[in-house]
Amino acid sequence: MNEYTELLLSLAKEHHIHDELAESLSKLMQQYPDLSQWGSHTELKHKLKMLTESAFTDKLIITE
């Protein structure tokens, strides 16, 4: 686990983000380390959209 992943998980815990969601974000960070203009932006955006929609559906994210 790299320092960015550890930081993400630490911040997620501090801000009461569900472990499942934090772990999914962590996996995406590891799959898509290249965020330069030549990276896989389109695919990453699609996966983040799917993850977010799933989190709302599963009530891991609740809006007030």
CHARMM internal coordinates of N, CA and C (Angstrom, degrees):
IC EDIT
DIST 1 N 1 CA 1.4600
DIST 1 CA 1 C 1.5338
ANGL 1 N 1 CA 1 C 107.62
DIST 1 C 2 N 1.3277
ANGL 1 CA 1 C 2 N 116.34
DIHE 1 N 1 CA 1 C 2 N 129.60
DIST 2 N 2 CA 1.4592
ANGL 1 C 2 N 2 CA 118.34
DIHE 1 CA 1 C 2 N 2 CA -179.23
DIST 2 CA 2 C 1.5297
ANGL 2 N 2 CA 2 C 110.92
DIHE 1 C 2 N 2 CA 2 C -89.00
DIST 2 C 3 N 1.3187
ANGL 2 CA 2 C 3 N 115.27
DIHE 2 N 2 CA 2 C 3 N 173.96
DIST 3 N 3 CA 1.4712
ANGL 2 C 3 N 3 CA 120.28
DIHE 2 CA 2 C 3 N 3 CA -174.84
DIST 3 CA 3 C 1.5338
ANGL 3 N 3 CA 3 C 112.89
DIHE 2 C 3 N 3 CA 3 C -64.36
DIST 3 C 4 N 1.3407
ANGL 3 CA 3 C 4 N 117.29
DIHE 3 N 3 CA 3 C 4 N -31.65
DIST 4 N 4 CA 1.4641
ANGL 3 C 4 N 4 CA 120.02
DIHE 3 CA 3 C 4 N 4 CA 179.44
DIST 4 CA 4 C 1.5237
ANGL 4 N 4 CA 4 C 111.29
DIHE 3 C 4 N 4 CA 4 C -69.58
DIST 4 C 5 N 1.3103
ANGL 4 CA 4 C 5 N 115.52
DIHE 4 N 4 CA 4 C 5 N -38.57
DIST 5 N 5 CA 1.4607
ANGL 4 C 5 N 5 CA 120.41
DIHE 4 CA 4 C 5 N 5 CA 177.75
DIST 5 CA 5 C 1.5235
ANGL 5 N 5 CA 5 C 109.89
DIHE 4 C 5 N 5 CA 5 C -65.64
DIST 5 C 6 N 1.3143
ANGL 5 CA 5 C 6 N 116.17
DIHE 5 N 5 CA 5 C 6 N -44.34
DIST 6 N 6 CA 1.4624
ANGL 5 C 6 N 6 CA 120.51
DIHE 5 CA 5 C 6 N 6 CA 178.00
DIST 6 CA 6 C 1.5237
ANGL 6 N 6 CA 6 C 110.86
DIHE 5 C 6 N 6 CA 6 C -60.95
DIST 6 C 7 N 1.3282
ANGL 6 CA 6 C 7 N 116.42
DIHE 6 N 6 CA 6 C 7 N -41.22
DIST 7 N 7 CA 1.4669
ANGL 6 C 7 N 7 CA 120.93
DIHE 6 CA 6 C 7 N 7 CA 178.70
DIST 7 CA 7 C 1.5256
ANGL 7 N 7 CA 7 C 110.74
DIHE 6 C 7 N 7 CA 7 C -64.01
DIST 7 C 8 N 1.3437
ANGL 7 CA 7 C 8 N 116.95
DIHE 7 N 7 CA 7 C 8 N -44.46
DIST 8 N 8 CA 1.4629
ANGL 7 C 8 N 8 CA 120.67
DIHE 7 CA 7 C 8 N 8 CA 178.23
DIST 8 CA 8 C 1.5214
ANGL 8 N 8 CA 8 C 110.98
DIHE 7 C 8 N 8 CA 8 C -58.56
DIST 8 C 9 N 1.3153
ANGL 8 CA 8 C 9 N 116.86
DIHE 8 N 8 CA 8 C 9 N -48.77
DIST 9 N 9 CA 1.4656
ANGL 8 C 9 N 9 CA 120.44
DIHE 8 CA 8 C 9 N 9 CA -178.12
DIST 9 CA 9 C 1.5225
ANGL 9 N 9 CA 9 C 111.50
DIHE 8 C 9 N 9 CA 9 C -65.05
DIST 9 C 10 N 1.3219
ANGL 9 CA 9 C 10 N 116.60
DIHE 9 N 9 CA 9 C 10 N -37.14
DIST 10 N 10 CA 1.4654
ANGL 9 C 10 N 10 CA 121.03
DIHE 9 CA 9 C 10 N 10 CA 177.93
DIST 10 CA 10 C 1.5338
ANGL 10 N 10 CA 10 C 110.93
DIHE 9 C 10 N 10 CA 10 C -65.18
DIST 10 C 11 N 1.3355
ANGL 10 CA 10 C 11 N 116.16
DIHE 10 N 10 CA 10 C 11 N -45.98
DIST 11 N 11 CA 1.4725
ANGL 10 C 11 N 11 CA 120.27
DIHE 10 CA 10 C 11 N 11 CA 179.49
DIST 11 CA 11 C 1.5189
ANGL 11 N 11 CA 11 C 111.32
DIHE 10 C 11 N 11 CA 11 C -66.10
DIST 11 C 12 N 1.3282
ANGL 11 CA 11 C 12 N 116.27
DIHE 11 N 11 CA 11 C 12 N -37.60
DIST 12 N 12 CA 1.4638
ANGL 11 C 12 N 12 CA 119.90
DIHE 11 CA 11 C 12 N 12 CA 178.70
DIST 12 CA 12 C 1.5274
ANGL 12 N 12 CA 12 C 110.22
DIHE 11 C 12 N 12 CA 12 C -61.94
DIST 12 C 13 N 1.3015
ANGL 12 CA 12 C 13 N 116.28
DIHE 12 N 12 CA 12 C 13 N -43.66
DIST 13 N 13 CA 1.4610
ANGL 12 C 13 N 13 CA 120.18
DIHE 12 CA 12 C 13 N 13 CA 179.70
DIST 13 CA 13 C 1.5334
ANGL 13 N 13 CA 13 C 110.58
DIHE 12 C 13 N 13 CA 13 C -64.73
DIST 13 C 14 N 1.3231
ANGL 13 CA 13 C 14 N 115.88
DIHE 13 N 13 CA 13 C 14 N -43.05
DIST 14 N 14 CA 1.4720
ANGL 13 C 14 N 14 CA 121.65
DIHE 13 CA 13 C 14 N 14 CA 179.89
DIST 14 CA 14 C 1.5241
ANGL 14 N 14 CA 14 C 111.75
DIHE 13 C 14 N 14 CA 14 C -61.99
DIST 14 C 15 N 1.3322
ANGL 14 CA 14 C 15 N 116.84
DIHE 14 N 14 CA 14 C 15 N -32.57
DIST 15 N 15 CA 1.4650
ANGL 14 C 15 N 15 CA 121.50
DIHE 14 CA 14 C 15 N 15 CA -177.32
DIST 15 CA 15 C 1.5277
ANGL 15 N 15 CA 15 C 112.63
DIHE 14 C 15 N 15 CA 15 C -102.91
DIST 15 C 16 N 1.3274
ANGL 15 CA 15 C 16 N 116.09
DIHE 15 N 15 CA 15 C 16 N 15.83
DIST 16 N 16 CA 1.4677
ANGL 15 C 16 N 16 CA 123.50
DIHE 15 CA 15 C 16 N 16 CA 174.37
DIST 16 CA 16 C 1.5301
ANGL 16 N 16 CA 16 C 112.94
DIHE 15 C 16 N 16 CA 16 C 58.89
DIST 16 C 17 N 1.3331
ANGL 16 CA 16 C 17 N 115.72
DIHE 16 N 16 CA 16 C 17 N 42.20
DIST 17 N 17 CA 1.4581
ANGL 16 C 17 N 17 CA 121.98
DIHE 16 CA 16 C 17 N 17 CA 174.36
DIST 17 CA 17 C 1.5240
ANGL 17 N 17 CA 17 C 107.10
DIHE 16 C 17 N 17 CA 17 C -86.78
DIST 17 C 18 N 1.3149
ANGL 17 CA 17 C 18 N 117.43
DIHE 17 N 17 CA 17 C 18 N 135.14
DIST 18 N 18 CA 1.4603
ANGL 17 C 18 N 18 CA 121.09
DIHE 17 CA 17 C 18 N 18 CA -179.34
DIST 18 CA 18 C 1.5273
ANGL 18 N 18 CA 18 C 110.46
DIHE 17 C 18 N 18 CA 18 C -55.77
DIST 18 C 19 N 1.3245
ANGL 18 CA 18 C 19 N 115.88
DIHE 18 N 18 CA 18 C 19 N 140.76
DIST 19 N 19 CA 1.4625
ANGL 18 C 19 N 19 CA 121.59
DIHE 18 CA 18 C 19 N 19 CA 179.76
DIST 19 CA 19 C 1.5246
ANGL 19 N 19 CA 19 C 111.80
DIHE 18 C 19 N 19 CA 19 C -56.86
DIST 19 C 20 N 1.3201
ANGL 19 CA 19 C 20 N 116.63
DIHE 19 N 19 CA 19 C 20 N -40.67
DIST 20 N 20 CA 1.4652
ANGL 19 C 20 N 20 CA 121.25
DIHE 19 CA 19 C 20 N 20 CA -178.42
DIST 20 CA 20 C 1.5347
ANGL 20 N 20 CA 20 C 111.26
DIHE 19 C 20 N 20 CA 20 C -59.76
DIST 20 C 21 N 1.3173
ANGL 20 CA 20 C 21 N 116.31
DIHE 20 N 20 CA 20 C 21 N -43.94
DIST 21 N 21 CA 1.4565
ANGL 20 C 21 N 21 CA 121.18
DIHE 20 CA 20 C 21 N 21 CA 179.75
DIST 21 CA 21 C 1.5299
ANGL 21 N 21 CA 21 C 110.78
DIHE 20 C 21 N 21 CA 21 C -68.38
DIST 21 C 22 N 1.3170
ANGL 21 CA 21 C 22 N 116.92
DIHE 21 N 21 CA 21 C 22 N -43.23
DIST 22 N 22 CA 1.4667
ANGL 21 C 22 N 22 CA 121.05
DIHE 21 CA 21 C 22 N 22 CA 179.13
DIST 22 CA 22 C 1.5269
ANGL 22 N 22 CA 22 C 110.98
DIHE 21 C 22 N 22 CA 22 C -62.62
DIST 22 C 23 N 1.3154
ANGL 22 CA 22 C 23 N 117.19
DIHE 22 N 22 CA 22 C 23 N -41.22
DIST 23 N 23 CA 1.4628
ANGL 22 C 23 N 23 CA 121.16
DIHE 22 CA 22 C 23 N 23 CA 178.83
DIST 23 CA 23 C 1.5278
ANGL 23 N 23 CA 23 C 110.63
DIHE 22 C 23 N 23 CA 23 C -64.79
DIST 23 C 24 N 1.3222
ANGL 23 CA 23 C 24 N 117.29
DIHE 23 N 23 CA 23 C 24 N -40.22
DIST 24 N 24 CA 1.4686
ANGL 23 C 24 N 24 CA 120.90
DIHE 23 CA 23 C 24 N 24 CA 178.59
DIST 24 CA 24 C 1.5273
ANGL 24 N 24 CA 24 C 110.57
DIHE 23 C 24 N 24 CA 24 C -64.23
DIST 24 C 25 N 1.3203
ANGL 24 CA 24 C 25 N 116.91
DIHE 24 N 24 CA 24 C 25 N -42.27
DIST 25 N 25 CA 1.4656
ANGL 24 C 25 N 25 CA 120.73
DIHE 24 CA 24 C 25 N 25 CA 177.23
DIST 25 CA 25 C 1.5201
ANGL 25 N 25 CA 25 C 110.66
DIHE 24 C 25 N 25 CA 25 C -64.53
DIST 25 C 26 N 1.3132
ANGL 25 CA 25 C 26 N 116.03
DIHE 25 N 25 CA 25 C 26 N -39.00
DIST 26 N 26 CA 1.4571
ANGL 25 C 26 N 26 CA 121.06
DIHE 25 CA 25 C 26 N 26 CA 178.47
DIST 26 CA 26 C 1.5285
ANGL 26 N 26 CA 26 C 111.07
DIHE 25 C 26 N 26 CA 26 C -61.59
DIST 26 C 27 N 1.3214
ANGL 26 CA 26 C 27 N 116.76
DIHE 26 N 26 CA 26 C 27 N -42.01
DIST 27 N 27 CA 1.4682
ANGL 26 C 27 N 27 CA 120.84
DIHE 26 CA 26 C 27 N 27 CA 178.73
DIST 27 CA 27 C 1.5277
ANGL 27 N 27 CA 27 C 110.85
DIHE 26 C 27 N 27 CA 27 C -64.06
DIST 27 C 28 N 1.3343
ANGL 27 CA 27 C 28 N 116.30
DIHE 27 N 27 CA 27 C 28 N -39.83
DIST 28 N 28 CA 1.4668
ANGL 27 C 28 N 28 CA 119.14
DIHE 27 CA 27 C 28 N 28 CA 177.97
DIST 28 CA 28 C 1.5282
ANGL 28 N 28 CA 28 C 110.87
DIHE 27 C 28 N 28 CA 28 C -65.19
DIST 28 C 29 N 1.3270
ANGL 28 CA 28 C 29 N 117.11
DIHE 28 N 28 CA 28 C 29 N -38.20
DIST 29 N 29 CA 1.4665
ANGL 28 C 29 N 29 CA 120.55
DIHE 28 CA 28 C 29 N 29 CA 177.77
DIST 29 CA 29 C 1.5269
ANGL 29 N 29 CA 29 C 110.27
DIHE 28 C 29 N 29 CA 29 C -59.91
DIST 29 C 30 N 1.3134
ANGL 29 CA 29 C 30 N 116.35
DIHE 29 N 29 CA 29 C 30 N -39.57
DIST 30 N 30 CA 1.4577
ANGL 29 C 30 N 30 CA 120.45
DIHE 29 CA 29 C 30 N 30 CA -178.85
DIST 30 CA 30 C 1.5323
ANGL 30 N 30 CA 30 C 111.30
DIHE 29 C 30 N 30 CA 30 C -74.52
DIST 30 C 31 N 1.3264
ANGL 30 CA 30 C 31 N 117.63
DIHE 30 N 30 CA 30 C 31 N -34.16
DIST 31 N 31 CA 1.4670
ANGL 30 C 31 N 31 CA 121.15
DIHE 30 CA 30 C 31 N 31 CA 179.55
DIST 31 CA 31 C 1.5217
ANGL 31 N 31 CA 31 C 112.15
DIHE 30 C 31 N 31 CA 31 C -73.06
DIST 31 C 32 N 1.3299
ANGL 31 CA 31 C 32 N 117.01
DIHE 31 N 31 CA 31 C 32 N -30.89
DIST 32 N 32 CA 1.4628
ANGL 31 C 32 N 32 CA 121.75
DIHE 31 CA 31 C 32 N 32 CA -174.55
DIST 32 CA 32 C 1.5284
ANGL 32 N 32 CA 32 C 110.78
DIHE 31 C 32 N 32 CA 32 C -125.47
DIST 32 C 33 N 1.3293
ANGL 32 CA 32 C 33 N 117.06
DIHE 32 N 32 CA 32 C 33 N 68.81
DIST 33 N 33 CA 1.4639
ANGL 32 C 33 N 33 CA 119.14
DIHE 32 CA 32 C 33 N 33 CA -178.82
DIST 33 CA 33 C 1.5333
ANGL 33 N 33 CA 33 C 113.14
DIHE 32 C 33 N 33 CA 33 C -75.50
DIST 33 C 34 N 1.3375
ANGL 33 CA 33 C 34 N 117.10
DIHE 33 N 33 CA 33 C 34 N -20.37
DIST 34 N 34 CA 1.4638
ANGL 33 C 34 N 34 CA 120.82
DIHE 33 CA 33 C 34 N 34 CA -176.26
DIST 34 CA 34 C 1.5214
ANGL 34 N 34 CA 34 C 109.86
DIHE 33 C 34 N 34 CA 34 C -94.23
DIST 34 C 35 N 1.3127
ANGL 34 CA 34 C 35 N 116.63
DIHE 34 N 34 CA 34 C 35 N 102.01
DIST 35 N 35 CA 1.4683
ANGL 34 C 35 N 35 CA 120.77
DIHE 34 CA 34 C 35 N 35 CA -179.90
DIST 35 CA 35 C 1.5268
ANGL 35 N 35 CA 35 C 111.84
DIHE 34 C 35 N 35 CA 35 C -103.14
DIST 35 C 36 N 1.3237
ANGL 35 CA 35 C 36 N 116.66
DIHE 35 N 35 CA 35 C 36 N 15.83
DIST 36 N 36 CA 1.4537
ANGL 35 C 36 N 36 CA 119.69
DIHE 35 CA 35 C 36 N 36 CA 176.48
DIST 36 CA 36 C 1.5326
ANGL 36 N 36 CA 36 C 108.77
DIHE 35 C 36 N 36 CA 36 C -70.69
DIST 36 C 37 N 1.3212
ANGL 36 CA 36 C 37 N 116.34
DIHE 36 N 36 CA 36 C 37 N 174.89
DIST 37 N 37 CA 1.4599
ANGL 36 C 37 N 37 CA 119.02
DIHE 36 CA 36 C 37 N 37 CA -178.50
DIST 37 CA 37 C 1.5228
ANGL 37 N 37 CA 37 C 112.04
DIHE 36 C 37 N 37 CA 37 C -63.96
DIST 37 C 38 N 1.3250
ANGL 37 CA 37 C 38 N 118.12
DIHE 37 N 37 CA 37 C 38 N -15.66
DIST 38 N 38 CA 1.4618
ANGL 37 C 38 N 38 CA 121.03
DIHE 37 CA 37 C 38 N 38 CA 178.12
DIST 38 CA 38 C 1.5255
ANGL 38 N 38 CA 38 C 111.63
DIHE 37 C 38 N 38 CA 38 C -97.11
DIST 38 C 39 N 1.3134
ANGL 38 CA 38 C 39 N 117.02
DIHE 38 N 38 CA 38 C 39 N 2.81
DIST 39 N 39 CA 1.4649
ANGL 38 C 39 N 39 CA 121.18
DIHE 38 CA 38 C 39 N 39 CA 178.79
DIST 39 CA 39 C 1.5255
ANGL 39 N 39 CA 39 C 111.10
DIHE 38 C 39 N 39 CA 39 C -75.42
DIST 39 C 40 N 1.3098
ANGL 39 CA 39 C 40 N 116.04
DIHE 39 N 39 CA 39 C 40 N -172.18
DIST 40 N 40 CA 1.4764
ANGL 39 C 40 N 40 CA 121.61
DIHE 39 CA 39 C 40 N 40 CA -175.86
DIST 40 CA 40 C 1.5261
ANGL 40 N 40 CA 40 C 111.12
DIHE 39 C 40 N 40 CA 40 C -95.67
DIST 40 C 41 N 1.3156
ANGL 40 CA 40 C 41 N 116.57
DIHE 40 N 40 CA 40 C 41 N 59.53
DIST 41 N 41 CA 1.4608
ANGL 40 C 41 N 41 CA 120.91
DIHE 40 CA 40 C 41 N 41 CA -176.61
DIST 41 CA 41 C 1.5201
ANGL 41 N 41 CA 41 C 113.20
DIHE 40 C 41 N 41 CA 41 C -57.79
DIST 41 C 42 N 1.3044
ANGL 41 CA 41 C 42 N 117.70
DIHE 41 N 41 CA 41 C 42 N -49.42
DIST 42 N 42 CA 1.4605
ANGL 41 C 42 N 42 CA 121.47
DIHE 41 CA 41 C 42 N 42 CA -174.79
DIST 42 CA 42 C 1.5196
ANGL 42 N 42 CA 42 C 111.45
DIHE 41 C 42 N 42 CA 42 C -60.41
DIST 42 C 43 N 1.3164
ANGL 42 CA 42 C 43 N 116.24
DIHE 42 N 42 CA 42 C 43 N -47.19
DIST 43 N 43 CA 1.4631
ANGL 42 C 43 N 43 CA 120.04
DIHE 42 CA 42 C 43 N 43 CA -179.36
DIST 43 CA 43 C 1.5283
ANGL 43 N 43 CA 43 C 110.99
DIHE 42 C 43 N 43 CA 43 C -66.35
DIST 43 C 44 N 1.3369
ANGL 43 CA 43 C 44 N 117.02
DIHE 43 N 43 CA 43 C 44 N -40.51
DIST 44 N 44 CA 1.4620
ANGL 43 C 44 N 44 CA 120.77
DIHE 43 CA 43 C 44 N 44 CA 178.62
DIST 44 CA 44 C 1.5280
ANGL 44 N 44 CA 44 C 110.62
DIHE 43 C 44 N 44 CA 44 C -63.88
DIST 44 C 45 N 1.3176
ANGL 44 CA 44 C 45 N 118.19
DIHE 44 N 44 CA 44 C 45 N -44.01
DIST 45 N 45 CA 1.4693
ANGL 44 C 45 N 45 CA 121.34
DIHE 44 CA 44 C 45 N 45 CA 178.38
DIST 45 CA 45 C 1.5248
ANGL 45 N 45 CA 45 C 110.45
DIHE 44 C 45 N 45 CA 45 C -59.16
DIST 45 C 46 N 1.3217
ANGL 45 CA 45 C 46 N 116.17
DIHE 45 N 45 CA 45 C 46 N -43.00
DIST 46 N 46 CA 1.4646
ANGL 45 C 46 N 46 CA 120.52
DIHE 45 CA 45 C 46 N 46 CA 179.49
DIST 46 CA 46 C 1.5328
ANGL 46 N 46 CA 46 C 110.45
DIHE 45 C 46 N 46 CA 46 C -61.95
DIST 46 C 47 N 1.3158
ANGL 46 CA 46 C 47 N 117.35
DIHE 46 N 46 CA 46 C 47 N -45.35
DIST 47 N 47 CA 1.4634
ANGL 46 C 47 N 47 CA 120.33
DIHE 46 CA 46 C 47 N 47 CA -179.29
DIST 47 CA 47 C 1.5272
ANGL 47 N 47 CA 47 C 111.36
DIHE 46 C 47 N 47 CA 47 C -67.17
DIST 47 C 48 N 1.3413
ANGL 47 CA 47 C 48 N 117.92
DIHE 47 N 47 CA 47 C 48 N -37.55
DIST 48 N 48 CA 1.4649
ANGL 47 C 48 N 48 CA 120.50
DIHE 47 CA 47 C 48 N 48 CA 176.74
DIST 48 CA 48 C 1.5243
ANGL 48 N 48 CA 48 C 110.96
DIHE 47 C 48 N 48 CA 48 C -65.27
DIST 48 C 49 N 1.3253
ANGL 48 CA 48 C 49 N 116.81
DIHE 48 N 48 CA 48 C 49 N -39.16
DIST 49 N 49 CA 1.4703
ANGL 48 C 49 N 49 CA 120.88
DIHE 48 CA 48 C 49 N 49 CA 177.73
DIST 49 CA 49 C 1.5234
ANGL 49 N 49 CA 49 C 109.70
DIHE 48 C 49 N 49 CA 49 C -62.03
DIST 49 C 50 N 1.3274
ANGL 49 CA 49 C 50 N 116.68
DIHE 49 N 49 CA 49 C 50 N -45.98
DIST 50 N 50 CA 1.4591
ANGL 49 C 50 N 50 CA 120.67
DIHE 49 CA 49 C 50 N 50 CA 179.56
DIST 50 CA 50 C 1.5324
ANGL 50 N 50 CA 50 C 111.04
DIHE 49 C 50 N 50 CA 50 C -63.23
DIST 50 C 51 N 1.3185
ANGL 50 CA 50 C 51 N 116.78
DIHE 50 N 50 CA 50 C 51 N -41.51
DIST 51 N 51 CA 1.4548
ANGL 50 C 51 N 51 CA 121.55
DIHE 50 CA 50 C 51 N 51 CA 179.73
DIST 51 CA 51 C 1.5288
ANGL 51 N 51 CA 51 C 110.87
DIHE 50 C 51 N 51 CA 51 C -64.02
DIST 51 C 52 N 1.3151
ANGL 51 CA 51 C 52 N 116.44
DIHE 51 N 51 CA 51 C 52 N -42.69
DIST 52 N 52 CA 1.4667
ANGL 51 C 52 N 52 CA 121.10
DIHE 51 CA 51 C 52 N 52 CA 179.93
DIST 52 CA 52 C 1.5242
ANGL 52 N 52 CA 52 C 111.15
DIHE 51 C 52 N 52 CA 52 C -65.87
DIST 52 C 53 N 1.3224
ANGL 52 CA 52 C 53 N 117.05
DIHE 52 N 52 CA 52 C 53 N -45.42
DIST 53 N 53 CA 1.4635
ANGL 52 C 53 N 53 CA 120.54
DIHE 52 CA 52 C 53 N 53 CA 178.76
DIST 53 CA 53 C 1.5242
ANGL 53 N 53 CA 53 C 110.93
DIHE 52 C 53 N 53 CA 53 C -61.42
DIST 53 C 54 N 1.3022
ANGL 53 CA 53 C 54 N 116.62
DIHE 53 N 53 CA 53 C 54 N -40.62
DIST 54 N 54 CA 1.4619
ANGL 53 C 54 N 54 CA 121.54
DIHE 53 CA 53 C 54 N 54 CA 178.11
DIST 54 CA 54 C 1.5348
ANGL 54 N 54 CA 54 C 110.81
DIHE 53 C 54 N 54 CA 54 C -65.03
DIST 54 C 55 N 1.3152
ANGL 54 CA 54 C 55 N 116.31
DIHE 54 N 54 CA 54 C 55 N -40.67
DIST 55 N 55 CA 1.4647
ANGL 54 C 55 N 55 CA 120.44
DIHE 54 CA 54 C 55 N 55 CA 179.90
DIST 55 CA 55 C 1.5266
ANGL 55 N 55 CA 55 C 111.07
DIHE 54 C 55 N 55 CA 55 C -64.19
DIST 55 C 56 N 1.3369
ANGL 55 CA 55 C 56 N 117.49
DIHE 55 N 55 CA 55 C 56 N -39.44
DIST 56 N 56 CA 1.4614
ANGL 55 C 56 N 56 CA 120.29
DIHE 55 CA 55 C 56 N 56 CA 175.82
DIST 56 CA 56 C 1.5229
ANGL 56 N 56 CA 56 C 110.79
DIHE 55 C 56 N 56 CA 56 C -65.90
DIST 56 C 57 N 1.3226
ANGL 56 CA 56 C 57 N 116.69
DIHE 56 N 56 CA 56 C 57 N -44.35
DIST 57 N 57 CA 1.4632
ANGL 56 C 57 N 57 CA 121.67
DIHE 56 CA 56 C 57 N 57 CA 179.89
DIST 57 CA 57 C 1.5267
ANGL 57 N 57 CA 57 C 111.12
DIHE 56 C 57 N 57 CA 57 C -60.89
DIST 57 C 58 N 1.3244
ANGL 57 CA 57 C 58 N 116.17
DIHE 57 N 57 CA 57 C 58 N -41.97
DIST 58 N 58 CA 1.4690
ANGL 57 C 58 N 58 CA 121.36
DIHE 57 CA 57 C 58 N 58 CA -178.41
DIST 58 CA 58 C 1.5307
ANGL 58 N 58 CA 58 C 112.81
DIHE 57 C 58 N 58 CA 58 C -84.08
DIST 58 C 59 N 1.3387
ANGL 58 CA 58 C 59 N 115.12
DIHE 58 N 58 CA 58 C 59 N 3.91
DIST 59 N 59 CA 1.4690
ANGL 58 C 59 N 59 CA 122.91
DIHE 58 CA 58 C 59 N 59 CA 179.36
DIST 59 CA 59 C 1.5357
ANGL 59 N 59 CA 59 C 112.72
DIHE 58 C 59 N 59 CA 59 C 59.74
DIST 59 C 60 N 1.3540
ANGL 59 CA 59 C 60 N 115.07
DIHE 59 N 59 CA 59 C 60 N 34.60
DIST 60 N 60 CA 1.4622
ANGL 59 C 60 N 60 CA 120.31
DIHE 59 CA 59 C 60 N 60 CA 172.37
DIST 60 CA 60 C 1.5224
ANGL 60 N 60 CA 60 C 109.73
DIHE 59 C 60 N 60 CA 60 C -82.84
DIST 60 C 61 N 1.3365
ANGL 60 CA 60 C 61 N 114.68
DIHE 60 N 60 CA 60 C 61 N -22.09
DIST 61 N 61 CA 1.4599
ANGL 60 C 61 N 61 CA 121.49
DIHE 60 CA 60 C 61 N 61 CA 175.60
DIST 61 CA 61 C 1.5191
ANGL 61 N 61 CA 61 C 105.92
DIHE 60 C 61 N 61 CA 61 C -122.22
DIST 61 C 62 N 1.3165
ANGL 61 CA 61 C 62 N 116.06
DIHE 61 N 61 CA 61 C 62 N 126.67
DIST 62 N 62 CA 1.4566
ANGL 61 C 62 N 62 CA 120.73
DIHE 61 CA 61 C 62 N 62 CA -179.88
DIST 62 CA 62 C 1.5279
ANGL 62 N 62 CA 62 C 107.93
DIHE 61 C 62 N 62 CA 62 C -124.77
DIST 62 C 63 N 1.3108
ANGL 62 CA 62 C 63 N 116.36
DIHE 62 N 62 CA 62 C 63 N 127.84
DIST 63 N 63 CA 1.4646
ANGL 62 C 63 N 63 CA 120.04
DIHE 62 CA 62 C 63 N 63 CA 176.45
DIST 63 CA 63 C 1.5087
ANGL 63 N 63 CA 63 C 108.81
DIHE 62 C 63 N 63 CA 63 C -96.28
DIST 63 C 64 N 1.2862
ANGL 63 CA 63 C 64 N 114.34
DIHE 63 N 63 CA 63 C 64 N 146.24
DIST 64 N 64 CA 1.4793
ANGL 63 C 64 N 64 CA 119.14
DIHE 63 CA 63 C 64 N 64 CA -178.88
DIST 64 CA 64 C 1.4998
ANGL 64 N 64 CA 64 C 110.35
DIHE 63 C 64 N 64 CA 64 C -108.55
END
COOR INIT
IC SEED 1 N 1 CA 1 C
IC BUILD
